[in-house]
Amino acid sequence: MTYEEWKQIGAITGEDNLRVIRNFELNNPGLATAYKRRKEKELEDMRNIMKNPDREQRWKQIAQSAYAYDPDWADRRRREVL
C-alpha cells in the first residue's frame, strides 16, 4: 500500500476502512509510523501556510509543498511540456 492509498483509505470513514488500516498497521508497524509522521508533517506545513496573510503567496507555498515529496515531478513536467 502506498502512502497515497493509505491516506485515501484513512479519509473514508467506515468499519471496513478502519479494519484495512488496522491490519496494515499491525503487519507494517514501521511503515505505518512513517506514514503517520508524514501525514502530521503535511498537516503542520498546511497550518503554517494558512498563517500567511497573503493569499497568492499562500497558494504558491501550497503548490510547492504538494510537489516537495515527488522528486520526479520536474522530469515528468518537462516531458509533458515537450
C-alpha positions as CSV (number, residue, x, y, z in Angstrom):
1,M,0.0,0.0,0.0
2,T,1.4,3.4,-1.0
3,Y,1.2,6.5,1.1
4,E,-1.4,8.0,-1.1
5,E,-3.6,4.9,-0.9
6,W,-3.2,4.8,2.9
7,K,-4.2,8.5,3.1
8,Q,-7.3,8.0,0.9
9,I,-8.5,5.0,2.8
10,G,-7.9,6.9,6.1
11,A,-10.1,9.8,4.8
12,I,-13.1,7.5,4.3
13,T,-14.9,6.7,7.4
14,G,-16.3,3.2,7.9
15,E,-15.7,0.0,9.7
16,D,-14.2,-1.8,6.6
17,N,-11.7,1.0,6.1
18,L,-10.7,1.0,9.8
19,R,-10.1,-2.7,9.6
20,V,-7.9,-2.3,6.5
21,I,-5.9,0.4,8.2
22,R,-5.6,-1.6,11.5
23,N,-4.4,-4.7,9.5
24,F,-1.9,-2.6,7.6
25,E,-0.6,-1.0,10.8
26,L,-0.3,-4.4,12.5
27,N,1.5,-6.0,9.6
28,N,3.8,-3.0,8.7
29,P,4.4,-1.1,12.0
30,G,7.5,0.8,10.8
31,L,5.8,1.9,7.5
32,A,2.6,2.8,9.3
33,T,4.5,5.0,11.7
34,A,6.4,6.7,8.8
35,Y,3.1,7.3,7.1
36,K,1.6,8.9,10.2
37,R,4.7,11.1,10.7
38,R,4.5,12.2,7.0
39,K,0.8,13.0,7.3
40,E,1.4,15.0,10.5
41,K,4.2,16.9,8.7
42,E,1.9,17.7,5.8
43,L,-0.8,18.9,8.2
44,E,1.8,21.1,10.0
45,D,3.0,22.5,6.7
46,M,-0.5,23.4,5.7
47,R,-1.2,25.1,9.1
48,N,2.0,27.2,8.7
49,I,1.0,28.1,5.2
50,M,-2.5,29.2,6.3
51,K,-1.0,31.5,8.8
52,N,0.4,33.6,6.0
53,P,-1.9,36.5,5.3
54,D,-1.0,36.9,1.6
55,R,-3.3,34.6,-0.3
56,E,-1.3,34.5,-3.5
57,Q,1.9,33.6,-1.6
58,R,-0.1,31.0,0.4
59,W,-1.2,29.2,-2.8
60,K,2.4,29.3,-4.1
61,Q,3.5,27.6,-0.9
62,I,0.8,25.0,-1.1
63,A,1.8,24.2,-4.7
64,Q,5.4,23.9,-3.7
65,S,4.6,21.7,-0.7
66,A,2.4,19.4,-2.8
67,Y,5.4,18.6,-5.1
68,A,8.0,18.6,-2.4
69,Y,7.6,14.8,-1.9
70,D,7.8,13.9,-5.6
71,P,11.4,14.1,-6.8
72,D,10.5,13.0,-10.4
73,W,7.9,15.8,-10.8
74,A,10.3,18.1,-12.7
75,D,11.2,15.4,-15.2
76,R,7.6,14.5,-15.8
77,R,6.7,18.2,-16.2
78,R,9.5,18.6,-18.8
79,R,8.2,15.6,-20.8
80,E,4.6,17.0,-20.7
81,V,5.7,20.4,-22.0
82,L,7.8,18.9,-24.8
